[in-house]
């Protein structure tokens, strides 16, 4: 993980953001995938879990069929750092800026190849609680909503093999896989190439991004690339 000593994003971008929806160029809209983006003054983590995964009853890889493994491979998540240019104010009072995400070689990537390699054209609502992200190519538009109270504290700490990102009452626990990626491809394509090698399939998918919410003094996971982590309690250093 790249350590960043200076702030590389505007204050408007800080905190934990949950995606309300994404609209693609063909007009299709996804408003069911669980998407959480936690942004500190530079370091970030982004987690995307499809709503149709339906693997809550599994307790580990040993209970997963090959179809279950394919469902696990449909998630996406990454960590790294964000750079965002200065916020400009247009004549209508709209605030905008351009952002770039740096994850390859700077953090952990659940998917070896990014599905969204473009920078983001960002705009904010008047009160800063809603943020829109548009791809320069027109490939997509996303609406993000700020989780109340998530701008303080903003911390990133390492505990053993885990990195824990926190924004207020939301935290993300990140742990990388133990094996190198054999080639640059999306996980579903890699699974096709290792269909007869169960150990490698599991090792490729054993990359944890677990999103937890604080309730009283307990941090409970509500979304994870490893579904058997959901509902468990994790330790988050205050």
N, C-alpha and C positions, 0 to 999 in steps of 0.2 A: 504494500500500500504506500502510496506517495504521501509523505508528510508535507503539508502546506502551511507555512507560517503566516501568510498574508491572506486577507479576504479577497476572494476572486469572484464573488457574486454580490449583487445589490441586496440591501436589507429586505427589499420586497420579496425576494425569492427564498428567504430563510424559513425553516420550519418543516412540518410534515404535511404533504399534500396528498389527497386522495382523488383519483380520477373519477369524474362523473360520467364521462363518455368519450369515445373517439369516433370520429366520422372519417371514413376513407374516401378516396377520390371517386369511387364508383357509387357513392351515396349510402353504402351500408354503415350501420351504426352499431357499436358494441358498448352497451352500458351495464354489462353483467360481470365482466372480468374484474377481479379484485386487484387494484393497482395502487401501490403506495410508493411515494417518492419522498425520502427524507433528505433534506438539504441543510448542511451546516454552512459555516462561512466559506468553505471550499469543498470539503469531502462530501460525497453523496452516496446514497444507495437507493435502488429502484427495484421493486418486486412486483411481478405480474402473474397471478394465478387464475387460470380459466375456471369459470363457474361450473362447467360441465365435467369436471374431472372425476367426481364421485368415487373417491378412494378412501373415505373417512374410516371405513371398517378395517383397513389394512393396518397391521402393527409393525411392519417392516418389509424389507425387500423380499424376504423368504416367502411372504404370502402373496407376492405380486406375480400375476401372469405376464406373458410377453405383451399382451394388450395393455395391461396396467402400466408396464414400463413405458410403453409408447405414450400413454396419457401423462405420465410424469414428465416426459420429454417435451411436452407442449408448453410448460411454464417458461418464464423468462425472468432474469434478475441480473443485476450487475452493481458493482461498486467502483468507485474511482473518485474523480473530482470534476467540478463544473467550472467553466469560465464563462462569464457573461459580460458583454460590453456595457458601456454607460447607458443609463436609462434616458431616453429622449422623450420630450413632451411635444406633441403635435398641436396645431392651432385649435383642435377640438378638445384638448385637455387629456387625450389618451396617452398613457405611458407605455413605452415599448423598448425592447432591447433584444439582442441576438445572443443566444447561448450555445455553447459547445460542451459536449460531455466526453471526458477522457477516461476510458476504462481499460482498454487493452494495455497490459503492462503496468497498470496503475492500481489495480484492484482485483476483485474476483468476478468472473463471468460465468453464469450458469450456462448460457448459450455461447459456444465458441465464436459464432458469427452474429453480429448485431443485425436485428431486423429493422432498426431505425438509425442508419448511419449519418443522417443529415443534421445540421445545426437546427435549432428551434427559434422561430420568430415569436417572441413572448410579448403579451400585453396583459395589463392588470385592470381590475375593476377599480372604481373610485376608492373603496375602502381597503383594497389590497387583499381581500379574502378570496377572490376568484382570479385565476390565471389561465389564459388561453395560450396554447402552443400550436404553431402552424409550421408545417414543413415547407421550405422554400419551393420545393417541386410541386406542391399541392397534393402530396400523397395522403396527408391526414391533417385533421385538426383535433386537438384534445382540450377538454375543459378540466381544470384542476381546482379543487376547493381546499382551502387551508383548514387543517384540524385546529379548532380553538385551543389556545394555550400551549401550542407546540413550538413556540419560538424561544422558550427558555425552560430548562437549560438545553444547550446544544453541545453534545459531547461525543467523542469517539475514543474508545479505549480498546486495548488488546488484552485478552485474558486467555492464556494458553494458546490453543489453535483457533480461538474465536476472536472476531472483531465485533464490538457492540456499538452500534450507532443509536443515539438517543435524541429525540426532540420532544421535550415536555413529557407527556404521558404515553408516547409511542417509542418503541425501541425495535431495532432489527439486529438479530444475531446472525453473523455471517461466518461460514466455515468452508474453505475450499476443498475440492476433491483431492485425493492423495496421489492420483496418477496424472501424467501429462496427457494433453489432448493429442490423439494420434494424427489428426489432420484438421484443417480449418473447415468445418462444416457445421450446420445446425444439428442438434442432437438427434432428431428423427432420422436424418441421413446416416449419422454414425451408428445408430442402432441397427439400421438395415445391414450395415457392413459387418457387424459383430453379432448377428443373430444366433450364431452357434457358440458364442463365448459368453456364458451367463455372468461369470465373474467380472469380465471387463464391462459388460453392460451396467451392472450394479455400481461398479466403481466410477463410471462416467457420470452416473446420475446422483452419486452420493456427494452432493454439493448443497450445503444448507443455507437458505435465506429464510429465517423465521421472524415474522412480524408479531410483536406482542404489545398488549395494551395494559396499562396499570389500572388496577381496581383496588383501592385501599393500598396495601403494601405488597400486593401480588401482581406479577407480570405474567399474563396468560397469553399464549400464542393463539392468534386467530387466523393466520394464513402462513403457509410454509411450502417451500418446494418439496419437502418431505411431509406428506399429509399426516403421518402418525405423530408428528410433533404438535399438531393442532390440538388445543385443549390442555396442553401441558404447561407447567409453570417454569419460568426461567429466571435465573439470577441476573439482575441488572444493577450494577454498582451505582449508588446515588450520585 
